[in-house]
Amino acid sequence: MELLHRHNILFASEDISNTPILTDDDISNNPVITIGKDEDENINDKIPDNIQDQLDTDETRVKIASEDISLDTTFLSWEEVEDFLKDYGQRNGFAITKYRMEKNRSMQLITKRTFVCEFGGKFKSKKLESALQAGKQRNIRTKKCQCPWHINFTFPERATCITVSLFANQHNHELRPDAFEFSSKYRKFTKEMIDEIEIMTRYGNLSITLQRNLLKARFPKMNCSDSDLSNAIQKFKSLDRSNMHNDASDLLINLVQKKQEDPQFFVKFELDNDNRLTRLFWMTPEQVVLWIKYHDIIINDNTAKTNIY
């Protein structure tokens, strides 16, 4: 394997599998601490506590160190911690994700939190066990390579700031300067961006190229691929299509009612054996008069390719 960042690389042949890296000694001894995970966080539930114990020790290790974080570093809030780690990951070529947290049982305040490299842990399939046994599981590629990089923060009840309690600054993969561009961690639309996409899709019918150019002008720091934008556009198109299921029947009922109200209103339709509308034609009384007088028909479709149909 070609190593690009040679000044950051240290080769190690010794066995490091027994080196513990998550050492919060007071977890089991403190009765007011409860271990939990954020329900809305997209994390890998099966990342082992001793991440490095799971690494394959039969091959030569490549240790890559990112920028150091001093244990004296302090923060005033968890939001400040997340902003710091986002900038840190962008500078060092990898994304950082939330792993687990601990709360004080009495006040439900976050007292400890662990962040890991996006490549940490193992891939865990969400397929049902029955599907796996039936051989229906697809062989897919995963970016998970059990990277041991992680950092712990602590915020005791009586403390005035958040501090770094443990920092394992070691990766087992290459650090990429373009991680910010390609990592799903950073490729997210803000609510303002989503609102703009909805307006341009549902009411402007703009192409993906025009939408991307307008979004770039509106949000210069936007970092999303064409596939991300296409998926967002399709969500709103699908939403519009989901409201179309009764359009045909509603239209037919409305036309039949007009026919009942005015005998001069002309309606002709056909249904198939499944009672589905296959043909429909109608003329208003004014159109009937014009047809009798001129015997000409001009079709002008002003909505072609401009709406959900």
C-alpha positions in Angstrom: 0.0 0.0 0.0 1.4 3.4 -0.9 1.6 5.7 2.0 1.1 9.4 1.0 1.6 11.1 4.4 5.0 9.7 5.2 5.8 12.3 7.8 2.8 11.2 9.9 3.4 7.4 9.6 5.0 5.1 12.2 5.4 1.4 11.5 4.8 -1.0 14.4 5.3 -4.7 14.3 4.7 -5.3 18.0 1.4 -6.8 19.2 -0.8 -4.0 20.4 -4.0 -6.0 20.7 -4.0 -6.0 24.5 -3.6 -2.3 25.0 -6.8 -0.9 26.6 -7.9 2.5 25.3 -11.3 3.2 27.0 -10.4 3.6 30.7 -13.2 5.4 32.6 -12.5 3.9 36.0 -15.4 5.4 37.7 -18.2 4.2 35.5 -19.0 1.1 37.5 -18.4 2.7 40.9 -20.5 5.9 40.6 -24.2 5.1 41.4 -25.5 8.4 40.0 -24.1 7.7 36.5 -26.2 5.9 33.9 -24.9 4.8 30.6 -27.1 5.6 27.6 -27.0 6.6 23.9 -28.7 9.3 22.0 -31.7 7.8 20.3 -31.5 10.1 17.3 -27.8 9.7 16.7 -26.6 7.7 13.7 -24.0 5.5 15.4 -22.7 2.0 15.2 -24.2 0.2 18.2 -21.7 -2.6 18.3 -18.4 -0.6 18.5 -16.5 -2.6 21.3 -15.2 -0.8 24.4 -11.7 -2.0 23.7 -11.7 -1.1 20.0 -8.1 -2.0 19.6 -8.6 -5.5 21.0 -10.6 -6.4 17.9 -7.9 -5.4 15.4 -6.2 -8.1 13.4 -2.6 -8.5 14.8 -1.3 -10.9 12.1 -0.4 -8.0 9.8 2.0 -5.1 10.2 0.3 -2.1 11.7 0.3 1.4 10.3 -0.1 4.0 13.0 -1.2 7.4 11.8 -1.4 10.3 14.3 -3.6 13.3 13.7 -3.2 16.7 15.3 -2.7 16.5 19.1 -5.4 17.6 21.5 -4.1 18.6 24.9 -5.8 17.2 28.0 -5.9 20.7 29.4 -8.3 21.8 26.7 -11.6 23.0 28.1 -15.1 23.8 26.7 -18.1 25.6 28.1 -20.8 23.5 26.4 -21.3 20.3 24.4 -22.2 22.4 21.4 -18.7 24.0 21.6 -17.2 20.5 21.8 -19.0 19.4 18.6 -18.0 22.5 16.7 -14.4 22.0 17.8 -14.3 18.4 16.7 -15.9 19.3 13.4 -13.2 21.8 12.6 -10.6 19.3 13.9 -11.8 16.5 11.7 -11.8 18.8 8.6 -8.2 19.9 9.3 -6.9 16.4 9.8 -8.8 14.6 7.0 -11.4 12.4 8.7 -14.9 12.7 10.2 -15.8 12.3 13.9 -19.0 10.8 15.1 -20.7 10.5 18.4 -20.4 7.1 20.0 -21.9 7.0 23.5 -22.7 9.3 26.4 -23.4 9.1 30.2 -25.9 11.1 32.1 -26.4 12.1 35.7 -29.4 10.1 36.9 -30.8 12.8 39.1 -30.7 15.8 36.7 -30.3 14.0 33.4 -27.4 16.1 32.5 -24.7 14.7 30.1 -21.6 14.1 32.3 -19.4 12.1 29.8 -19.3 11.6 26.1 -17.1 9.6 23.7 -16.5 10.5 20.1 -14.9 8.1 17.6 -13.5 8.2 14.1 -16.1 7.5 11.4 -14.0 4.4 10.4 -14.3 2.9 13.9 -16.1 -0.2 14.8 -17.5 -3.0 12.6 -20.3 -2.9 10.0 -23.4 -4.5 11.4 -26.1 -5.5 8.9 -29.7 -4.4 9.6 -31.0 -7.4 7.7 -33.2 -9.9 9.7 -31.5 -13.1 10.8 -34.0 -15.1 8.6 -32.8 -13.1 5.5 -29.2 -13.8 6.4 -29.9 -17.5 6.7 -31.7 -17.6 3.4 -28.7 -16.1 1.7 -30.5 -12.9 0.7 -27.9 -10.6 2.2 -26.0 -8.7 -0.4 -22.2 -8.4 -0.2 -21.6 -4.7 0.3 -18.5 -2.7 0.9 -18.1 -0.9 4.2 -15.8 1.9 5.3 -15.6 0.5 8.9 -12.1 -0.7 9.6 -12.1 -0.7 13.5 -10.1 2.5 13.7 -9.1 2.9 17.4 -9.1 6.8 17.4 -11.4 8.2 20.0 -11.6 10.9 22.6 -13.5 11.1 25.9 -14.9 14.3 27.5 -16.1 14.7 31.0 -18.3 17.2 32.7 -18.8 16.4 36.4 -21.8 17.8 38.2 -20.0 20.5 40.1 -17.5 21.4 37.3 -17.7 24.7 35.5 -16.3 23.4 32.2 -15.9 20.3 30.0 -12.5 18.7 29.9 -10.7 16.0 27.9 -10.3 12.9 30.0 -8.7 10.6 27.4 -7.4 11.0 23.9 -6.3 8.0 21.8 -4.7 9.7 18.8 -4.1 6.8 16.5 -5.6 5.7 13.2 -5.2 2.5 11.2 -6.1 4.1 7.8 -5.0 6.9 5.6 -6.1 10.5 6.4 -7.7 12.2 3.4 -7.7 16.0 3.0 -10.9 15.7 1.0 -12.8 13.9 3.8 -15.0 17.0 4.2 -16.1 16.7 0.6 -16.9 13.0 0.6 -17.8 12.1 4.1 -21.6 11.6 4.7 -21.0 13.2 8.1 -20.5 16.6 6.4 -22.8 16.2 3.4 -26.0 17.4 5.0 -28.6 20.0 4.0 -29.7 22.5 6.5 -33.4 23.3 7.0 -33.0 26.5 5.0 -31.5 24.5 2.1 -34.3 21.9 2.3 -36.9 24.7 2.2 -35.2 26.2 -0.9 -35.1 22.8 -2.6 -38.8 22.2 -1.9 -39.8 25.6 -3.4 -37.6 25.1 -6.5 -38.9 21.5 -7.0 -42.6 21.8 -6.3 -43.2 25.3 -7.5 -40.4 26.1 -9.9 -39.8 22.8 -11.6 -36.1 23.6 -11.9 -33.5 21.1 -13.1 -30.9 19.7 -10.7 -28.2 21.9 -12.5 -30.2 25.1 -11.9 -30.9 24.1 -8.3 -27.3 23.4 -7.6 -26.1 26.7 -9.0 -28.8 28.6 -7.1 -28.0 26.8 -3.8 -24.3 27.4 -4.3 -25.0 31.1 -4.7 -27.3 31.2 -1.7 -25.2 29.0 0.5 -21.5 29.3 -0.5 -20.3 26.8 2.1 -22.8 24.1 1.0 -21.0 20.7 0.6 -23.3 18.2 -1.1 -23.0 16.0 -4.1 -25.3 15.8 -7.1 -26.6 12.5 -5.8 -27.5 14.1 -2.4 -29.4 16.9 -4.2 -31.1 14.5 -6.6 -32.4 12.4 -3.6 -33.7 15.5 -2.0 -35.5 16.6 -5.2 -37.0 13.1 -5.6 -38.5 13.2 -2.1 -40.6 16.2 -2.9 -41.6 14.8 -6.3 -42.6 11.6 -4.6 -44.6 13.6 -2.1 -46.5 15.3 -4.9 -47.2 12.0 -6.7 -48.5 10.5 -3.5 -51.3 13.1 -3.6 -52.3 12.1 -7.1 -54.1 8.8 -6.4 -57.6 10.3 -6.4 -57.1 12.9 -9.0 -58.7 11.0 -11.9 -61.8 10.0 -9.8 -62.2 13.5 -8.4 -62.0 15.0 -11.9 -64.6 12.5 -13.3 -67.0 13.2 -10.4 -66.7 16.9 -10.9 -67.4 16.7 -14.6 -70.4 14.4 -14.1 -71.8 16.9 -11.6 -71.4 19.7 -14.1 -73.2 17.6 -16.7 -76.1 17.1 -14.2 -76.2 20.8 -13.6 -76.1 21.8 -17.3 -77.3 19.3 -20.0 -75.3 21.3 -22.5 -72.1 20.2 -20.8 -70.6 17.3 -22.8 -68.8 14.4 -21.0 -67.7 11.1 -22.5 -65.6 8.5 -20.6 -64.7 4.8 -20.6 -63.7 2.4 -17.8 -61.9 -0.9 -18.1 -62.9 -4.2 -16.4 -61.1 -3.1 -13.2 -63.1 0.1 -13.1 -60.1 2.2 -14.0 -60.6 5.4 -16.1 -59.0 4.8 -19.5 -60.6 7.6 -21.6 -62.1 10.9 -20.8 -63.3 13.8 -23.0 -65.4 16.8 -22.1 -66.5 20.1 -23.6 -68.1 23.1 -21.9 -71.3 24.6 -23.4 -69.3 27.5 -24.8 -66.9 25.0 -26.5 -69.8 23.1 -28.0 -71.2 26.3 -29.5 -67.8 27.2 -31.0 -67.4 23.6 -32.3 -70.7 23.7 -34.1 -69.9 27.1 -35.6 -66.3 26.6 -36.7 -65.7 22.8 -36.7 -62.0 23.5 -35.8 -60.0 22.4 -32.7 -56.9 23.9 -31.4 -55.0 22.2 -28.6 -52.8 24.3 -26.5 -51.1 22.4 -23.6 -49.7 25.1 -21.3 -48.8 22.7 -18.5 -46.6 20.2 -20.5 -43.6 19.3 -18.4 -44.3 22.0 -15.9 -46.2 20.1 -13.2 -46.3 16.8 -11.4 -48.0 15.1 -14.4 
